[in-house]
C-alpha cells in the first residue's frame, strides 16, 4: 500500500519532482478526480444556463448575485483553517507510525538471556515471542481494517497459528467488557518469571530487562489504541470541511465570466474557462484530501501503513532470532584491519570522489600572524584595561572610527606628558626650552594622573573588556597637517559666570599644549607620545567637535581637578 519514491528523489536534479507528477498510484489525481469532475460539470452547467437560458432581467439578477458571491467569498479563511488542520493531521499521522510495536528489542533479550538448547528451552523462547507477536496482532486487528479483514474472528487467529486452541479457550474464558489485547502480555510475564524460577534466566537483572522491553511494547500498543479511540475533535473537522466546500460553492457563481459589455469591474474579458479557479480548487480540495487520507493511516488507501506486512515480518524475524540464531555464532576470525591503527575501507570507482578529509572544526581554518600568537604579560594587560576604563569616551570613539589602541606599558602614573628630549620622531618643531617650561606648568594635571583608577570618573561606566594584544604600527605624521587647536585657545569661563558652589576654579593652561597630548597623558601616561599622538590624531576630527558641542563645563572640570 505504501507508495515509496525515496530512491527517485535521492539526487536533486532538473525535474526530480516533476517526474513524480506522472505517477498514478497514491497521487492527488487519483484522490481528487471525482470531485474535480463534479466541480467542472457544475461550473459549466451554470455558465451555459446564464448565457443561453436566462432572460435579460434574470441575467441582470444573476450578475448581481455573482458580484456579491465573488466579493464575499474571500472572507472565508480557507487557507488559515485548512493549514492548521493539515499540520495537526500530519503530526498525528507520524506519531501513530512511531507507536507501531516492533518486537526486535525484546527478541534480542529473549534470544541471549533465556538459556537452554533442549526442546523445552526452544519451546520457551518461541512461546515468549509468539505472545509478543500475538499482542501486536490483537491491537492491529482492533485499529486496522486491513488486518481485521484478514483475521475477522479469533478462530482465524487460531488457524493462522498465532494462538493455540488451549490458549483460545483460556482467552475466551476471561470475561471482560473491554478489549483484551493485553492478555498475552500477562501470559508473557508469568512465563518469564517461571523461566527465572526454573533457572532458564540466570538472574533477576536479566528478567527485569526482558520485562521492561515487554512494558515498552505494551505502551506502544496502548498508544495505538488511544489514537484509535480519541480522534481529532469532530467540530474541527466539520469546520474545515464546511469552509472548503462553502468557498467553492460560492465560486461556482462568483467566478462566472459576466458580459464584458456591461463593464463590471474585473469582467473585461470573457474566457469562459476559469483556469485559476480550477487550480485553486485543485490545491485547496487536494489539501483537504491529504488530511482525509492521513487522519487514519490504518485503512486501505494507497499511502496507509502496511499492517499485514508488518505482522508477517515481525513473526518471521522474531522466531528466527530466538530459535535458529540462539547460540549460533560464526567462527571468530581476525578482521582485515587487525594490525592497522587507521583502517581505510576501499572505495569503488563510482564513490572515489566522495572521499573527504575529516572535519576538525571551523576555527581550524583561521590563520594568525606570529606576533598575534605571543602571550602578553598580565601586568601590561591590566594597565591597559585601567587606561581604557579611565577614559571611556575615547574608547567609544576609537571603536566607532575603527582605531585600535596600541599596548603601551605605563612606567609611572606621574610620567610627564612632554618628555620628548632626544626624540627624532617629534611631530612638532618646538624648542627644548619651551618643553621644559611647559613641563612645570602642567603639574596640576599630575594630580589627575596620580588618582587611583577606581576613583576616576567613568571607571565603572563600562564593563571591563579584554584588550587586544596586537601591536599596531602607525604611519608618521603627515607633513603640512594643520595643528589642532590647543586647550588654551578655548576661552575659560569668566569670573562673572556662575559656577557651582564649592567647585574649584579652572587652572589656566600654558599656550601650545595640544588636546591630543592631554588625552594621551590622561589615557596612557607614558613616554610614547610620538606613537600615541598618531592614534589620537585619528580621533581629533570628531573629538574636537564633541568638546565644542558639550561646552566648556567638561574642560573646566578637567582643569579644576584637585591634586592628590
Phi, psi and omega in degrees: 000313183296129179269116182251124178228023185299318182294333182283342179244024181293326180243135179276107178229178178294121179081022180297312178280335184295327180291341177285343182290344182268000181272136184267314183294126181075009184273167178288335178295319181294327180282328195248353191296326182292313178296324181293320178293323178295317180296316179296319181296315179296321182296312183288333175295314178296321180295318179292323177296319179295321187276327191246334189254318186293147175281178183294318179292321178292323177296323178295318178296319179295322179295320177295320178295320179296318178295322179294313181294323181291326182283328184259352178292329181290348178286346178282118184281070186293309184296324181293308182292317183292324180296313179295323182293315180294322177298320177295319181294319181294317178296321177293323179298315180290325177295325177293324177295319179292346179268359179293130182285130175240127184271013188295318183290318181288330179289328177295319180292320180293321183294323185262343186249343177263104187278165176119111177265003177280181183293325180292319177298318177296316179298322181295313182293316181294324179293320178300316181286330176294323177295318180294324176288328178295324176300315180296319181295318182294321181285323178291327175295335180276336187244341185249128178291326180293320179288323179296322177293333177282322178235076183290344180214168179290335176297325177293327177293320178294316181292334177282351178088007179276346180213137178279159177302323178294320177293324178296320177297316179297321180296316183285337180285343179275107182274122178206134179284356185257171177295133187253032180292343184277351184299317178299334176294321178292319177299318180299314182297313181296321180292324178294320177294322177297320177295325176293318179293329179278357180085006178287333173252125193295319182212172183287337178295317177295321176298319179297320178296319178295317181291328177296318178293326175297319178295325176296317177297320178295323179294321178295319176296322177295324177294318177299320178296321179292319178295326178287331182277312183262108179266173170298137183312134184300325182296324179295314178298321179293320180297315181296316182295316179295321181297317183291311185288325177292325178297317183279339170294321175292327180290333178301328179259316185290335182265014176288144176279120182268174183295119181294337182293338180274357171058043173289142181297129181084004181235046179282336181244151176240091184269346178071323181250111180278088186298312185288333174292320176295320177296321178297319176296319180299319182287308184291313179292325175294323175299317178295323178294326175299315178296321179297324182282325185270347185294332174223096185279006180255032177260216183235024176285170183296327183257014177282162184292144178277077185290322180293319175298323180297320178297315180297316182294312183298319181294314182294316183292315185292319179292323177293324182292324184265352182247286184293326184268359181292119180055027178252090186253148173288161180292136179287126179224156175290138180282172184295334184253038187299317184254014181254120179289334181236084182293137180233096176298144183287160176246144172281170180297331181283341183243007182297328181287348181271358178288126184229150173291159183292142178277121183265334183142151184293333183284348180287350178269358181280132177252139181230149175284161183296323180293330182286342183265005178274137176287143179256147177300142181295326180297320180293321179295318180295319180295321178292326175297316178296322180294319179293322182280342178288331177231078183294332181295321179293322178296322179293319179294324179294318178291327180293321182270000178076027181258135181251127182285137179287166180262092178257139177280149180253108181285327180200143179287344179256016178298131186289143183294326192254029180278088183235020182297130177076016181269113182288341182264022181297124187287340183243157184262030180289154181281161182294326181293325180293322178293320181294321180290324180287338180296321180287333182283346182258015184290338179295338176281345176294334177298320177294320182288331181277351178292136178304147185296327183285350176262356182279148178295135177090359181294324180261014185281346180216150179293152180284113180253149181294146181261135180295144182261019182273115177290138182246140179248122184254147179291159179294158184296134182293132180291146178083006180287136181293133183292131179295158181292146178274161178297329182291341178284347178272120185295128177284157180296139181286167181293335181282342180286144183287140177230157181294139180296140177085357181270138181290149180286157183288144179267132180288141182258149176290157180287152176088358179276123184275153177297321181296327180289321177296316180295319179296320178294322181288327185272308189258329175062019184243180182273012187268051186292326180297317180286317182294323180299324179288329177294312184286336178300327179291343181262351190294323184303323178271330187282323178297318178296324179295321179294318180294325180289319183289345180089192186264000183295316182292324177296319179296320179295322180293320180288322186271017179292124184293149177283153179259000000 
